[in-house]
Amino acid sequence: MNAMDGLPIGDYALLSDCRTAALVSRAGSVDWLCFPRFDAPAVFARILDPAGGHFAIRPAGEFEARRRYVDQTMALETTFRTTAGTAVLTDAMAIGRNERGHDLGAESPGVLLRQLTCTDGEVDMEVSYAPRPEFGLIHPILEEVPGGLAARGGAGRLFLSGPAGFEIEGATATARLHLTAGDAVTFALQHAQLADPPLAAWDPGQVAVRLSDTLEGWRSWSAIHQTYEGPWRDLVHHSGRVLQALTFAPTGAIVAAPTTSLPETVGGERNWDYRYTWVRDASLTMEALWVAACPDEANKFFGFLADAAASQLQRGVDLQIMFGIGGERDLSERELPHLAGWRDSRPVRVGNGAWTQRQLDVYGELLGAAERLVEQLGVLDPVTRRFLAAAADTAAARWKEKDQGIWEIRGEPRDFLYSKLMCWVALDRAITLAPRLGAADKVPGWTAARAEIRAAILENGWSERARSPRRSAARTWTPAT
């Protein structure tokens, strides 16, 4: 595989422990995995460069592959069929022991589990393990030790528990396995920082127990969250699990995507790091979960935003449009020139420069989600009440100003119709929420500002020539008096 023939993005399946994520190809290769968080440097990044690292398990020779998610879980089952037999590969990111329901992911250990079972006939399997920490900058020292392979290099360590018999060449280990019906082998990939205690091997029994426990954890989450009955029920339920899989359990933050630098167009330059929480995207995700699941995590999410934003709005500073999943604000962007990019789509970036942009629409999405989820939110804590009221105040005060808009243009700010409209939404929803926010005294001001925005949109937001709404206006957004 070279830089121009990377697998289709849709060929990959997602694994998650509600802290980080892995992408697995149809051929059984883990080509993306970051430890210990979604936004950490990648250990495997072959999706962005052929030399970016991988962990592949596949039949030797020709085969057919069929995949599915194990029922009500985010564990992946890949069935390989060859002329001689059948093997089933089950992959999952381990969750914490006995985690159930709302606790899913609270203490996930950061371990990739892989179990390979021959179910019919006999199969020859090839295993290739090529860890490349820090987005491929590190080619670690691999050493066969009791119970598996140890990898040392840089600031972290890896331990792959698995069968003996690997051949090591440089920073890559390979093995060939012959399995007959009923045979099974297991793998468990752990990570730790250099200063952490040594990692211990997981034997096959431990891997099997933790895999079973992980399946039960996901099923318990599905059982209490997924009551939707209607068209496309199975797809709606699975979509809910995917959105949960993109949630960072310790804070409730929701990443826009688990990857960086997959391009908008093949060979293009609009390749951004989406492993952060956008106020807009996460708010819309919470609204989607209202349909696909029951969003009992709503309080945690709004509490996360209130804490991450802290006193920004009260100090007269715009609400930052995005945050790190731990609440970080500085998401400075840089390029990784040593990576070729998916199908040669350069540059590969980490961090996202949009964190410094003004996007006034975020107030509307934020308050819209709060109003939709009002019953789930229950009694709001004082910090969250002040945060949501301040968001409405800011929309009322700033709606006439220019911004980069939902398109995140990297040029001069403009007057975007969508931004003005979403400021109207912010005020409209805040008026409804006012009793719960303890903000009845603010309603007259919010009502007046809402009316002013409506008048401005009706006057300036329509193009007679195009017979459609304007994207942005060339003249002022001050309505006629």
KOLTI-330553 format. One record per residue (C-alpha): residue number from 1; x, y, z. Coordinates in Angstrom, 3 decimals, always signed. Example, Ala and Ser with C-alpha at 12.3 -4.5 7.8 and 13.67 -1.06 7.14 Angstrom:
VODREN     k       east      north         up
VODREN     1    +12.300     -4.500     +7.800
VODREN     2    +13.670     -1.060     +7.140
END
This chain:
VODREN     k       east      north         up
VODREN     1     +0.000     +0.000     +0.000
VODREN     2     +1.358     +3.411     -0.878
VODREN     3     +0.215     +6.922     -0.059
VODREN     4     -2.109     +7.086     -3.053
VODREN     5     -4.029     +3.833     -2.515
VODREN     6     -5.057     +4.043     +1.130
VODREN     7     -8.168     +2.069     +1.976
VODREN     8    -11.529     +3.826     +1.620
VODREN     9    -12.396     +5.574     +4.875
VODREN    10    -15.684     +3.685     +4.927
VODREN    11    -13.725     +0.419     +5.089
VODREN    12    -12.905     +1.094     +8.748
VODREN    13    -14.937     +0.110    +11.802
VODREN    14    -14.827     +2.010    +15.094
VODREN    15    -13.891     +0.611    +18.501
VODREN    16    -14.165     +2.687    +21.673
VODREN    17    -13.828     +2.506    +25.440
VODREN    18    -15.346     +5.984    +25.916
VODREN    19    -11.839     +7.392    +26.374
VODREN    20    -10.121     +6.665    +23.075
VODREN    21    -10.822     +4.885    +19.798
VODREN    22     -9.351     +2.466    +17.279
VODREN    23    -10.151     +1.979    +13.589
VODREN    24    -10.061     -1.568    +12.193
VODREN    25    -10.013     -2.356     +8.479
VODREN    26    -12.079     -5.056     +6.819
VODREN    27     -8.858     -7.099     +6.566
VODREN    28     -8.362     -7.057    +10.347
VODREN    29     -5.748     -4.300    +10.586
VODREN    30     -5.846     -1.728    +13.367
VODREN    31     -4.631     +1.311    +11.430
VODREN    32     -5.507     +4.010    +13.981
VODREN    33     -5.217     +4.036    +17.771
VODREN    34     -4.334     +6.803    +20.211
VODREN    35     -3.345     +6.101    +23.826
VODREN    36     -4.627     +7.085    +26.372
VODREN    37     -7.160     +9.653    +25.015
VODREN    38     -8.870    +10.451    +21.739
VODREN    39     -6.563    +13.464    +21.290
VODREN    40     -3.291    +11.753    +22.265
VODREN    41     -0.527    +10.952    +19.740
VODREN    42     -1.289     +7.881    +17.653
VODREN    43     +0.417     +4.527    +18.223
VODREN    44     -0.944     +3.206    +14.913
VODREN    45     -1.499     +5.709    +12.081
VODREN    46     -1.357     +3.713     +8.854
VODREN    47     -4.586     +5.411     +7.806
VODREN    48     -2.445     +8.547     +7.340
VODREN    49     +0.775     +6.978     +6.057
VODREN    50     +1.823     +3.462     +4.986
VODREN    51     +4.665     +3.630     +7.540
VODREN    52     +2.474     +5.044    +10.328
VODREN    53     +2.106     +1.770    +12.236
VODREN    54     -0.453     -1.055    +12.359
VODREN    55     -1.529     -4.243    +14.127
VODREN    56     -2.906     -6.688    +11.553
VODREN    57     -4.433    -10.171    +11.944
VODREN    58     -5.565    -11.814     +8.704
VODREN    59     -5.564    -15.146     +6.870
VODREN    60     -2.568    -16.071     +4.768
VODREN    61     -3.582    -16.119     +1.108
VODREN    62     -7.003    -15.424     -0.376
VODREN    63    -10.012    -14.903     +1.875
VODREN    64    -13.445    -13.341     +2.136
VODREN    65    -14.363    -11.140     +5.101
VODREN    66    -17.743    -10.331     +6.610
VODREN    67    -18.219     -8.024     +9.588
VODREN    68    -20.795     -7.032    +12.158
VODREN    69    -20.963     -5.410    +15.562
VODREN    70    -21.785     -7.866    +18.326
VODREN    71    -25.427     -7.226    +19.262
VODREN    72    -25.965     -4.011    +21.292
VODREN    73    -22.224     -3.383    +21.634
VODREN    74    -19.288     -1.565    +20.034
VODREN    75    -17.288     -4.809    +19.771
VODREN    76    -16.472     -5.836    +16.198
VODREN    77    -16.736     -9.402    +14.880
VODREN    78    -14.946    -10.184    +11.594
VODREN    79    -15.491    -13.566     +9.976
VODREN    80    -12.724    -14.707     +7.615
VODREN    81    -13.521    -17.523     +5.178
VODREN    82    -10.812    -19.364     +3.250
VODREN    83    -10.958    -22.478     +1.091
VODREN    84     -9.811    -24.539     +4.107
VODREN    85    -11.743    -23.072     +7.002
VODREN    86    -13.285    -20.175     +8.911
VODREN    87    -11.923    -17.925    +11.641
VODREN    88    -13.684    -15.260    +13.698
VODREN    89    -11.805    -12.229    +15.016
VODREN    90    -13.465    -10.279    +17.837
VODREN    91    -12.065     -6.819    +18.621
VODREN    92    -12.942     -4.415    +21.421
VODREN    93    -11.508     -1.686    +23.600
VODREN    94    -11.794     -2.942    +27.199
VODREN    95    -13.963     -0.987    +29.610
VODREN    96    -13.420     -0.999    +33.364
VODREN    97    -14.223     -4.171    +35.250
VODREN    98    -17.953     -4.481    +36.043
VODREN    99    -18.783     -1.049    +34.590
VODREN   100    -22.461     -0.932    +33.778
VODREN   101    -24.980     +1.609    +32.519
VODREN   102    -24.043     +5.231    +33.128
VODREN   103    -20.639     +4.190    +34.484
VODREN   104    -19.519     +2.865    +31.088
VODREN   105    -15.950     +4.049    +30.441
VODREN   106    -15.421     +5.606    +33.881
VODREN   107    -12.321     +3.502    +34.577
VODREN   108    -11.433     +2.067    +31.179
VODREN   109     -7.883     +0.676    +31.398
VODREN   110     -6.847     +1.592    +27.859
VODREN   111     -6.434     -1.951    +26.515
VODREN   112     -7.130     -3.251    +23.011
VODREN   113     -8.547     -6.804    +23.138
VODREN   114     -8.378     -9.202    +20.171
VODREN   115     -9.621    -12.792    +20.208
VODREN   116     -9.176    -15.091    +17.210
VODREN   117    -11.112    -18.392    +17.044
VODREN   118    -11.137    -21.055    +14.335
VODREN   119    -14.750    -22.158    +14.006
VODREN   120    -14.491    -24.562    +11.074
VODREN   121    -11.784    -26.519     +9.264
VODREN   122     -8.303    -25.060     +9.557
VODREN   123     -6.779    -21.672     +8.819
VODREN   124     -3.305    -20.200     +8.549
VODREN   125     -3.213    -16.671     +9.962
VODREN   126     -0.630    -13.914     +9.661
VODREN   127     -0.019    -11.397    +12.432
VODREN   128     +1.920     -8.180    +11.865
VODREN   129     +2.590     -5.846    +14.805
VODREN   130     +4.287     -2.546    +13.981
VODREN   131     +3.738     +0.055    +16.719
VODREN   132     +4.858     +3.556    +15.758
VODREN   133     +4.227     +5.905    +18.716
VODREN   134     +3.974     +9.684    +18.354
VODREN   135     +2.425     +9.506    +14.885
VODREN   136     +5.244     +7.353    +13.503
VODREN   137     +8.175     +9.362    +14.830
VODREN   138     +9.236     +6.524    +17.140
VODREN   139    +10.304     +3.085    +15.958
VODREN   140    +10.380     +1.319    +19.323
VODREN   141    +12.675     -1.403    +20.558
VODREN   142    +10.701     -4.674    +20.510
VODREN   143    +11.636     -7.503    +22.843
VODREN   144    +10.033    -10.913    +23.341
VODREN   145     +9.318    -11.399    +27.048
VODREN   146     +7.295    -13.952    +29.035
VODREN   147     +3.687    -13.566    +27.977
VODREN   148     +4.211    -11.395    +24.906
VODREN   149     +6.146     -8.477    +23.419
VODREN   150     +7.439     -5.368    +25.173
VODREN   151     +7.986     -2.125    +23.250
VODREN   152    +10.192     +0.674    +24.576
VODREN   153    +10.855     +4.071    +23.065
VODREN   154    +10.003     +7.694    +23.737
VODREN   155     +7.888     +8.661    +26.728
VODREN   156     +5.698     +5.556    +26.750
VODREN   157     +5.781     +1.783    +26.822
VODREN   158     +3.604     -0.878    +25.221
VODREN   159     +2.998     -4.504    +26.139
VODREN   160     +1.340     -6.906    +23.721
VODREN   161     +0.135    -10.046    +25.482
VODREN   162     -0.131    -12.943    +23.070
VODREN   163     +1.245    -16.305    +21.956
VODREN   164     +4.954    -17.013    +21.663
VODREN   165     +6.725    -17.376    +18.343
VODREN   166     +6.979    -13.828    +16.979
VODREN   167     +9.892    -12.997    +14.712
VODREN   168    +11.258     -9.513    +15.290
VODREN   169    +12.889     -7.465    +12.562
VODREN   170    +13.659     -3.927    +13.553
VODREN   171    +10.515     -2.372    +15.024
VODREN   172     +8.109     -4.906    +13.481
VODREN   173     +7.093     -8.326    +14.803
VODREN   174     +5.401    -10.994    +12.692
VODREN   175     +3.965    -14.424    +13.399
VODREN   176     +2.212    -17.194    +11.506
VODREN   177     -0.464    -19.183    +13.313
VODREN   178     -2.042    -22.499    +12.279
VODREN   179     -5.461    -23.012    +13.875
VODREN   180     -7.898    -25.902    +13.642
VODREN   181    -11.565    -25.940    +14.634
VODREN   182    -11.920    -25.012    +18.312
VODREN   183     -8.491    -23.367    +18.617
VODREN   184     -8.333    -19.800    +19.913
VODREN   185     -5.592    -17.231    +20.541
VODREN   186     -5.887    -13.899    +22.296
VODREN   187     -4.043    -10.586    +22.286
VODREN   188     -4.180     -7.626    +24.671
VODREN   189     -2.323     -4.384    +23.930
VODREN   190     -1.627     -2.176    +26.968
VODREN   191     +0.201     +1.129    +27.308
VODREN   192     +1.845     +3.047    +30.123
VODREN   193     +4.046     +6.070    +30.645
VODREN   194     +7.759     +5.594    +31.160
VODREN   195     +7.536     +6.353    +34.896
VODREN   196     +4.561     +4.026    +35.511
VODREN   197     +4.910     +0.577    +37.121
VODREN   198     +5.875     -2.262    +34.739
VODREN   199     +3.052     -3.738    +32.677
VODREN   200     +2.053     -7.343    +33.324
VODREN   201     +0.957     -9.888    +30.726
VODREN   202     -2.714    -10.859    +30.405
VODREN   203     -3.211    -14.591    +29.915
VODREN   204     -5.907    -15.939    +27.546
VODREN   205     -8.328    -16.458    +30.422
VODREN   206     -8.022    -12.838    +31.523
VODREN   207     -8.548    -11.579    +27.980
VODREN   208    -11.645    -13.745    +27.532
VODREN   209    -13.126    -12.575    +30.852
VODREN   210    -12.486     -8.900    +30.106
VODREN   211    -13.898     -9.246    +26.603
VODREN   212    -17.075    -10.824    +27.981
VODREN   213    -17.298     -8.116    +30.645
VODREN   214    -16.907     -5.403    +27.994
VODREN   215    -19.759     -6.873    +25.956
VODREN   216    -21.992     -6.921    +29.040
VODREN   217    -21.045     -3.316    +29.822
VODREN   218    -22.153     -2.091    +26.394
VODREN   219    -25.337     -4.148    +26.542
VODREN   220    -26.206     -2.665    +29.929
VODREN   221    -25.751     +0.856    +28.513
VODREN   222    -27.942     -0.006    +25.528
VODREN   223    -30.637     -1.525    +27.749
VODREN   224    -31.230     +1.653    +29.768
VODREN   225    -30.643     +4.202    +27.012
VODREN   226    -32.271     +2.858    +23.899
VODREN   227    -36.046     +2.875    +24.121
VODREN   228    -36.712     +4.303    +20.648
VODREN   229    -39.322     +2.353    +18.680
VODREN   230    -39.982     +3.387    +15.106
VODREN   231    -38.549     +3.349    +11.578
VODREN   232    -34.954     +2.170    +11.225
VODREN   233    -34.912     +1.105    +14.883
VODREN   234    -31.673     -0.919    +14.690
VODREN   235    -29.796     +1.851    +12.855
VODREN   236    -31.055     +4.495    +15.265
VODREN   237    -29.945     +2.396    +18.227
VODREN   238    -26.518     +1.758    +16.710
VODREN   239    -26.124     +5.460    +15.935
VODREN   240    -26.783     +6.169    +19.602
VODREN   241    -24.008     +3.769    +20.578
VODREN   242    -21.616     +5.419    +18.121
VODREN   243    -22.326     +8.831    +19.633
VODREN   244    -21.718     +7.371    +23.087
VODREN   245    -18.476     +5.863    +21.758
VODREN   246    -17.327     +9.380    +20.832
VODREN   247    -17.879    +10.601    +24.399
VODREN   248    -14.935    +11.063    +26.770
VODREN   249    -16.388     +9.494    +29.909
VODREN   250    -14.306    +11.358    +32.526
VODREN   251    -15.739    +14.756    +31.519
VODREN   252    -18.745    +14.105    +29.272
VODREN   253    -17.049    +15.881    +26.341
VODREN   254    -18.008    +14.624    +22.866
VODREN   255    -15.414    +14.586    +20.067
VODREN   256    -16.450    +15.625    +16.573
VODREN   257    -14.502    +12.629    +15.211
VODREN   258    -11.896    +10.197    +16.563
VODREN   259     -9.361    +11.063    +13.844
VODREN   260     -7.282    +13.874    +12.439
VODREN   261     -6.560    +15.000     +8.887
VODREN   262     -8.918    +12.807     +6.894
VODREN   263     -9.523    +15.224     +4.013
VODREN   264    -12.635    +16.959     +2.759
VODREN   265    -11.450    +16.124     -0.786
VODREN   266     -8.816    +13.611     -1.907
VODREN   267     -5.477    +15.365     -2.264
VODREN   268     -6.850    +18.566     -0.741
VODREN   269     -5.478    +20.739     +2.045
VODREN   270     -8.609    +21.074     +4.197
VODREN   271     -7.489    +18.356     +6.565
VODREN   272     -8.335    +19.181    +10.160
VODREN   273     -7.971    +17.628    +13.579
VODREN   274    -11.482    +16.854    +14.854
VODREN   275    -10.555    +15.113    +18.114
VODREN   276    -11.968    +17.958    +20.198
VODREN   277    -15.334    +19.158    +21.441
VODREN   278    -17.064    +21.834    +19.367
VODREN   279    -19.815    +23.575    +21.305
VODREN   280    -22.010    +23.419    +18.198
VODREN   281    -21.386    +19.793    +17.259
VODREN   282    -21.633    +18.489    +20.807
VODREN   283    -24.874    +20.387    +21.410
VODREN   284    -26.387    +18.888    +18.259
VODREN   285    -25.117    +15.468    +19.343
VODREN   286    -26.921    +15.821    +22.665
VODREN   287    -30.105    +16.638    +20.768
VODREN   288    -29.577    +13.557    +18.584
VODREN   289    -29.151    +11.409    +21.682
VODREN   290    -32.506    +12.712    +22.860
VODREN   291    -33.996    +10.808    +19.912
VODREN   292    -31.634     +7.829    +19.749
VODREN   293    -31.272     +7.261    +23.480
VODREN   294    -32.181     +8.834    +26.796
VODREN   295    -29.610    +11.553    +27.507
VODREN   296    -29.083    +11.101    +31.230
VODREN   297    -25.559    +12.417    +30.628
VODREN   298    -26.945    +15.863    +29.684
VODREN   299    -26.107    +17.443    +33.052
VODREN   300    -22.534    +16.199    +32.808
VODREN   301    -22.152    +17.674    +29.326
VODREN   302    -23.495    +21.117    +30.204
VODREN   303    -21.467    +21.063    +33.414
VODREN   304    -18.353    +20.311    +31.345
VODREN   305    -19.000    +23.295    +29.081
VODREN   306    -19.667    +25.583    +32.041
VODREN   307    -16.404    +24.518    +33.675
VODREN   308    -14.381    +24.668    +30.441
VODREN   309    -15.683    +28.153    +29.627
VODREN   310    -15.346    +29.212    +33.285
VODREN   311    -15.740    +32.988    +33.448
VODREN   312    -15.198    +33.747    +29.748
VODREN   313    -18.673    +35.166    +29.162
VODREN   314    -18.843    +37.064    +32.454
VODREN   315    -15.537    +38.746    +31.540
VODREN   316    -16.940    +39.891    +28.206
VODREN   317    -14.933    +37.342    +26.205
VODREN   318    -16.570    +35.330    +23.405
VODREN   319    -17.460    +31.757    +24.256
VODREN   320    -14.648    +29.647    +22.831
VODREN   321    -16.128    +27.546    +20.023
VODREN   322    -14.238    +24.371    +20.970
VODREN   323    -12.314    +22.814    +23.833
VODREN   324    -10.028    +19.901    +24.521
VODREN   325    -11.827    +16.856    +25.891
VODREN   326    -10.349    +17.523    +29.307
VODREN   327    -11.460    +21.172    +29.194
VODREN   328     -8.245    +22.536    +27.655
VODREN   329     -8.446    +25.854    +25.799
VODREN   330     -5.143    +26.125    +23.913
VODREN   331     -5.502    +23.840    +20.896
VODREN   332     -2.668    +25.348    +18.870
VODREN   333     -2.290    +23.779    +15.446
VODREN   334     +0.850    +22.302    +13.903
VODREN   335     +1.715    +20.165    +10.908
VODREN   336     +3.308    +16.709    +10.792
VODREN   337     +5.359    +16.828     +7.568
VODREN   338     +6.705    +13.289     +8.001
VODREN   339     +3.244    +11.820     +7.311
VODREN   340     +2.064    +11.481     +3.698
VODREN   341     -1.630    +11.885     +4.516
VODREN   342     -4.541     +9.690     +3.479
VODREN   343     -4.167     +9.198     -0.300
VODREN   344     -1.463    +11.852     -0.295
VODREN   345     -3.730    +14.518     +1.205
VODREN   346     -1.318    +16.912     +2.865
VODREN   347     -0.712    +18.443     +5.315
VODREN   348     -1.449    +16.236     +8.297
VODREN   349     -2.340    +18.478    +11.232
VODREN   350     -2.709    +18.097    +14.984
VODREN   351     -4.410    +20.780    +17.024
VODREN   352     -6.960    +23.067    +15.408
VODREN   353     -6.479    +26.767    +14.768
VODREN   354    -10.242    +27.332    +14.735
VODREN   355    -10.149    +27.507    +18.550
VODREN   356     -9.363    +31.228    +18.248
VODREN   357    -12.281    +31.990    +15.912
VODREN   358    -15.500    +33.814    +16.708
VODREN   359    -18.594    +31.851    +15.688
VODREN   360    -21.727    +33.505    +16.992
VODREN   361    -24.049    +30.650    +16.041
VODREN   362    -22.756    +28.516    +18.944
VODREN   363    -25.034    +30.333    +21.393
VODREN   364    -28.080    +29.144    +19.488
VODREN   365    -27.015    +25.507    +19.301
VODREN   366    -26.052    +25.536    +22.984
VODREN   367    -29.315    +27.004    +24.259
VODREN   368    -31.319    +24.997    +21.728
VODREN   369    -29.907    +21.772    +23.160
VODREN   370    -30.529    +22.967    +26.717
VODREN   371    -34.170    +23.745    +25.902
VODREN   372    -34.682    +20.392    +24.139
VODREN   373    -33.162    +18.507    +27.084
VODREN   374    -34.787    +20.593    +29.806
VODREN   375    -36.625    +17.659    +31.374
VODREN   376    -33.484    +15.533    +31.479
VODREN   377    -31.442    +18.377    +32.949
VODREN   378    -33.699    +18.746    +35.977
VODREN   379    -32.501    +21.305    +38.541
VODREN   380    -29.441    +23.108    +37.203
VODREN   381    -26.532    +23.968    +39.456
VODREN   382    -25.808    +27.706    +39.911
VODREN   383    -22.692    +27.666    +37.703
VODREN   384    -24.569    +26.117    +34.770
VODREN   385    -27.525    +28.515    +35.216
VODREN   386    -25.220    +31.541    +35.107
VODREN   387    -23.358    +30.093    +32.111
VODREN   388    -26.493    +29.592    +30.015
VODREN   389    -27.913    +33.016    +30.947
VODREN   390    -24.595    +34.645    +30.056
VODREN   391    -24.670    +32.876    +26.677
VODREN   392    -28.044    +34.502    +25.955
VODREN   393    -26.742    +37.891    +27.114
VODREN   394    -23.782    +37.565    +24.766
VODREN   395    -26.017    +36.658    +21.820
VODREN   396    -28.129    +39.768    +22.529
VODREN   397    -25.067    +42.001    +22.742
VODREN   398    -23.017    +40.638    +19.830
VODREN   399    -25.409    +39.490    +17.119
VODREN   400    -24.638    +42.532    +14.920
VODREN   401    -20.918    +41.733    +14.849
VODREN   402    -19.060    +39.798    +12.174
VODREN   403    -17.706    +36.260    +12.662
VODREN   404    -16.098    +33.311    +10.862
VODREN   405    -19.423    +31.475    +10.753
VODREN   406    -20.294    +27.802    +10.770
VODREN   407    -17.960    +27.348     +7.772
VODREN   408    -14.952    +28.386     +9.912
VODREN   409    -13.545    +30.575     +7.157
VODREN   410     -9.882    +31.372     +7.677
VODREN   411    -10.118    +34.919     +6.415
VODREN   412    -11.742    +38.195     +7.369
VODREN   413    -14.952    +37.779     +9.382
VODREN   414    -18.281    +38.501     +7.703
VODREN   415    -21.969    +39.038     +8.500
VODREN   416    -23.335    +35.509     +8.138
VODREN   417    -27.089    +35.061     +8.037
VODREN   418    -26.878    +31.715     +9.849
VODREN   419    -24.995    +33.302    +12.752
VODREN   420    -27.642    +36.020    +13.125
VODREN   421    -30.446    +33.459    +12.959
VODREN   422    -28.847    +31.283    +15.644
VODREN   423    -28.494    +34.316    +17.928
VODREN   424    -32.273    +34.661    +17.537
VODREN   425    -32.595    +30.968    +18.464
VODREN   426    -30.426    +31.531    +21.542
VODREN   427    -32.689    +34.290    +22.791
VODREN   428    -35.892    +32.470    +21.913
VODREN   429    -34.817    +29.366    +23.837
VODREN   430    -33.441    +31.412    +26.743
VODREN   431    -36.827    +33.094    +27.167
VODREN   432    -38.413    +29.645    +27.489
VODREN   433    -35.703    +28.536    +29.936
VODREN   434    -35.753    +31.733    +31.999
VODREN   435    -37.662    +30.262    +34.990
VODREN   436    -35.172    +27.390    +35.281
VODREN   437    -32.240    +29.785    +34.885
VODREN   438    -33.528    +32.150    +37.555
VODREN   439    -33.405    +34.857    +34.898
VODREN   440    -36.952    +36.266    +34.751
VODREN   441    -35.528    +39.788    +35.046
VODREN   442    -33.652    +39.322    +31.764
VODREN   443    -36.671    +38.323    +29.680
VODREN   444    -37.688    +41.876    +28.589
VODREN   445    -34.188    +42.591    +27.253
VODREN   446    -33.952    +39.208    +25.554
VODREN   447    -37.383    +39.705    +23.988
VODREN   448    -36.439    +43.114    +22.585
VODREN   449    -33.184    +41.784    +21.116
VODREN   450    -35.008    +38.825    +19.595
VODREN   451    -37.420    +41.174    +17.845
VODREN   452    -34.541    +43.307    +16.564
VODREN   453    -32.781    +40.306    +15.058
VODREN   454    -35.985    +39.162    +13.378
VODREN   455    -36.499    +42.539    +11.784
VODREN   456    -32.885    +42.641    +10.557
VODREN   457    -33.098    +39.183     +9.000
VODREN   458    -36.362    +39.973     +7.211
VODREN   459    -34.864    +43.179     +5.838
VODREN   460    -31.330    +42.071     +4.968
VODREN   461    -31.397    +38.288     +4.808
VODREN   462    -33.148    +37.777     +1.473
VODREN   463    -31.711    +38.146     -2.017
VODREN   464    -34.330    +39.125     -4.593
VODREN   465    -31.881    +38.464     -7.414
VODREN   466    -31.098    +34.913     -6.250
VODREN   467    -34.600    +34.333     -4.851
VODREN   468    -33.021    +32.696     -1.782
VODREN   469    -31.611    +33.634     +1.627
VODREN   470    -28.245    +35.331     +1.594
VODREN   471    -25.219    +33.512     +2.989
VODREN   472    -23.801    +36.830     +4.142
VODREN   473    -24.721    +40.469     +3.698
VODREN   474    -22.691    +43.202     +2.083
VODREN   475    -24.360    +45.956     +4.070
VODREN   476    -25.009    +46.550     +7.747
VODREN   477    -27.330    +44.296     +9.732
VODREN   478    -28.948    +47.179    +11.566
VODREN   479    -32.686    +47.022    +10.853
VODREN   480    -34.676    +49.995     +9.609
VODREN   481    -36.472    +51.974    +12.301
END
